[in-house]
């Protein structure tokens, strides 16, 4: 499945929201930890549930993650978000 989200703001502002722990805490979940740099791993917590993402890329105009584990939606495992 492919989905596209259109956001009315600058590329740099979107990148800031996806490429730092503070940015992710501001729009996805305040319970985020890990290393947002390329090659790092992120854990996003939602109460008793969590998502583990591997950071494939983190450049000025592109961010890519691969889901390693999603405790609520196991079908996410192996999917890629760019």
C-alpha positions in Angstrom: 0.0 0.0 0.0 1.2 3.5 -0.8 -0.1 6.7 0.9 0.9 10.3 0.4 0.4 13.0 2.9 0.5 16.7 1.7 1.7 19.1 4.4 1.5 22.9 3.8 4.9 24.0 5.2 8.5 24.1 4.1 10.6 21.0 3.5 13.0 22.0 6.2 10.3 22.3 8.8 8.9 18.8 7.9 12.5 17.5 8.0 13.0 19.0 11.4 9.9 17.2 12.7 11.0 13.9 11.4 14.7 14.0 12.0 15.1 14.8 15.7 13.7 13.4 19.0 12.2 16.7 19.9 10.5 17.0 16.5 9.1 13.5 16.7 7.9 14.2 20.3 6.1 17.2 19.1 3.9 15.5 16.5 3.9 11.8 16.9 4.4 10.8 20.6 6.2 12.5 23.5 7.6 9.1 24.4 10.4 8.7 21.8 14.0 7.6 22.3 16.9 6.4 20.3 19.2 7.7 17.6 17.5 9.6 14.7 20.7 9.6 12.6 21.0 7.3 9.6 21.8 3.8 10.9 20.2 4.5 14.2 17.0 3.0 15.8 14.0 4.8 17.2 11.5 3.5 19.8 8.1 5.3 19.8 5.9 4.4 22.7 2.1 4.7 23.1 1.3 3.4 26.6 1.9 -0.3 26.5 2.4 -0.4 22.8 5.6 0.6 20.8 7.0 0.9 17.4 10.7 0.2 16.6 12.0 2.0 13.5 15.4 1.6 11.9 16.6 4.9 10.4 17.7 4.1 6.8 18.3 7.7 5.7 18.2 11.1 7.3 19.3 13.7 4.8 18.2 17.4 4.2 15.4 16.4 1.8 14.6 12.8 2.7 14.0 10.6 5.7 13.4 6.9 5.5 12.7 4.3 8.1 12.1 0.5 8.1 9.7 -0.8 10.8 11.4 -3.5 12.8 8.5 -4.1 15.2 5.0 -2.7 15.9 3.3 -4.3 18.9 -0.2 -3.2 17.9 0.0 -3.8 14.1 2.5 -6.6 13.5 1.8 -6.3 9.7 3.9 -3.1 9.8 7.1 -5.1 10.4 9.3 -4.8 7.3 7.4 -1.9 5.8 9.3 1.2 4.8 8.3 4.8 5.4 9.9 7.5 3.2 
